[in-house]
């Protein structure tokens, strides 16, 4: 009888350990799914805020040491990113509604590793045709590194690789137009800025 009670106690202890292990694994999986959801929202908001010309919200998606690399050069930190957008894309009223172009982000794949993550996705950049119909002007892919900063997911770096027309996101940004030469607000220049 004593052996039966000992075996029962050992069995209960092992099942408790197994339950804790299962519970810990389930909690880890749920956290990873929550992280993926939050990262996907950041990636969607990137296009939404840019399209709305909401530069402050757009810049807030970047980590405090987040790096923006694009056709206007390289900028580090939300303040520098917001100032760069204002300088190069102009100012817009708070109630601005963009009727000229928009981004569509698709096929997002997110890999979470604790407080760091990588993501890759595709984009289509639409502009209005002369008949005021949406026309795909550009297609490409993004490669992102993200970090959890103060409990929120932020972009650490984003590289944009143009597929149609082709543009290597690992190549140095193209030369900027000289001061005083107007920059386009749509078309390829808009996506080059991403």
ZIDA-V587805 format. One line per field, one symbol per residue. burial: b if it has 9 or more other ideal C-beta (glycine too) atoms within 8 Angstrom, else e. A space follows every 50 residues. Layout:
BEGIN
burial->???
END
This chain:
BEGIN
burial->eeeeeeeeeeeeeeeeeeeeeeeeeeeeeeebeebbebbbebbbbbbbbb bbbebebbbebbbeebbbbbbbbebebbebbbbbbbebbeeeeeeeebee bbbbbeebebebeeebbbbbbbbbbbbbeeeeeeeebbbbbbbbbbbbbe eebbbbbbbbbbeeeebebeeebeeeeeeeeeeeebebbbbbbb
END
